[in-house]
């Protein structure tokens, strides 16, 4: 009896929250996102011209922020479809280092409406936790376009984009909600570059601009 009692004390009951969560076809929630974003720069042929004044053209990392809603559709035991509508704030820019030693900076601050569509593969649930990976596409539309943008000398870019996205995260179930942190990578597929109206602009040394971002999402469902 003593040994049975000792063995019993080794096992403690752990409450399973929202045990039948996956039996519901749709779940809704919201998210907050914190990350960094930049352009992937492809140089034009004029960039290698020895008479060109630019020495380097790079796009530095800048902080990004997003907030939005989540819609999660259960397909089966292992797969879900994730979507929603997000509002994202970006500050992507380009730094031109001139052969004279000076640095010219151009920053494009923008607000985007984004709709991701991702296929999620989730592991078996272990108590109140499980891991997942997801991948898919994101459709983005800039919402604060300046009507006279083409007439300015500032850095200009197209106002719609399609990105391929993939991420990894885990789900933690609590009594009243599910908390899901996820690290997600996004690579733009659309060339966002718009040639400047000024023929003397350093941006003429650019041929293509693609969006790139890394974001930590904190999701609550």
N, C-alpha and C positions, 0 to 999 in steps of 0.2 A: 504493500500500500504506500509505503514511504517513497519508493522509486516512481510509482505512478503519479503521485502528487508532485514530485520534483519535475517530471517530464511535462506535466500539465502547465506548470508555472513558466516553462520556456516559451509557450505559445500565447500570444496576446491577440485579442480580436482587433482588427483594423476595419473601421467603417468604410464602406464603398459608397461614395457620393454619386448621385445620379446614375445608378447602375444600369438603367435602360436608356441611356442617352442616345445610343446608336439606332434605336428603334424609331426615333423621330425622323421623318424625312427631311425636314428643313430646320436650320437653326440660324438665328440672327444675333448680331452683336455690333461692337464698334472697336476701332483700333486707333492707336497713336503710333507714329513712326518717327524715328530720329536716325539721321544718317549723313552721308556725304555724297556729293554729286560733282561731276565734271564733264567736259567734252573729251572725246577721243578725236584728236586732230590729225587729219591727213593733209600733207603739204602740197601746194601747187608747184608746177615746174619752175615758176619764177623764183621760188624760195632758194634754189641752188645757183641762181644767177650771181656771179661775183660782185656785180654792181648793186645788188639788193641791199637795202640798209638793215634788214633784220638778221640777227644772229641765231636766235632761238625763238620758237613759238610753242608755248606749253599752256595747258589748261590746269590750273591748280584745283585741289579739292576744296569744296565749300560746303558748309552745313546745309542740310535740307530738313524739312519738317512736313509731316502729313497727318491728316485726320480723316476718318471716314467710317462708313458702315460696312458690315460683313453679312454675306448670305452664304451659308454652307449647306450643300445638298448631298445627302447621303446616298451613295450608289449601292454599296454592299459592305461587307465586313471590313474590307481593306481600302476601299477607294471612295473618295468624296470629290465633288466639284466645288471650288471656292470662287466667289466673285464678290462684287460690291462696287461702291462708288467712293472714291477718295478725292480729297483736295490736297494738293501738294505744293509747297513753296520751295522754289529752287533759286540759287544764285550762281549760275554757271558763268564762267568768264574765260578770257584768254589773256595771257601775259606775253608781250613782245619785248624781248631783250635786243636792243639795237647794238650795232657794231661800235657806236659811240660810247657805249657803256650804260646808257639810260634804259629804264624799263617803262614801257607804256602798258597800262592795264585797261581792259574793257570788261565790264561786268554786265550780264543780262539777268536781271531779277524778274522772275515770272511766276505766275500761279497757274497750275494745271489741274484740269479735271481728268481723273484717271479711272479706267475700268479694267481690272485684271480678271482673267479667266484662267484658273489653274486646276490641274489634276493633282490631287493629293493622295499619296500612299501612306497609310498609317499602320503602325505595328500593333500587335496584340496588346491589349490593355493589361498593365501590371498594377493592380490595386487602383490607385487614383492617378496614374501617370502613363504616358505612352509617347513614343517618338514618331516623327513623320518627316517626309520629304515631299516637295511639290514642285511643279514646273508648268509653264504655259506661256501665255502672251498677255501683254498689257497694252491697251489703247489709250492714248493721251491726247488732250486738246487744251491748248493754252487759252485761258479765259480773260486775260487782261491785255489784249493786243492793242498797241497804239496805232491809230489810223494813219499817222504820218511816219511810220517806222521806216519805210523805204526812202524817205526823203532826208533821213538823218545820217550822221556819220558814225553812230554807235553800232556796236555789234548787233547784227540782226540774225534771225533764224526763223525757220518754218514753225508753224503753230500747231502741227499735228504730228504724232509719232506712233510707231508700233515697236514694242520692245519684247524681247524674249527674257523670261524671268525664271529663276529657280532658287529654292531655299531649303533650309533645314530648321526644325524646331521641335518643341515638345509641348504636350498638353498636360496641364495639372488641374485636376478636378477638385473643387471646393464645395462647401455645403450649398451655396447659393449661385455659383457661377463657375465657368471654366476659364482659366488663365492660360494664354498661349503666347510665349515669346518665340519669335522667328527671325533668323538672319537671312535676308533675301538679297540676291544679286540681280541687277537689271542691265541689259545691254540693248541699246537702241539699234533698230534695223533701218531706220529712215535717215537719209542725209539731210540734216537740218540747216546746212549752210545756205545763206542767201548772200550773193555778192553785194558789196557796198556800192552806193551811188558815187562815192568819192573815189576817183581813179588813183589818188595818192594814199589811200587808206592802207595800213599794214595788213588789213584783213584780206587783201587781194592775194596774199601769199598762202591763203588757205584754199584747199580744194573741197574738203568734206569735213563735216562735224557730226559726230554721233554721240548721243547721250549715254552716260554710264553712271550708275549709282549703286551704293551698298547701304541697306537700310535695316535697322533693328525695329521690328514691329512688336508692339505689345497689344495683344488682342484679348477682348473680354466678351464671352458669350453666355 
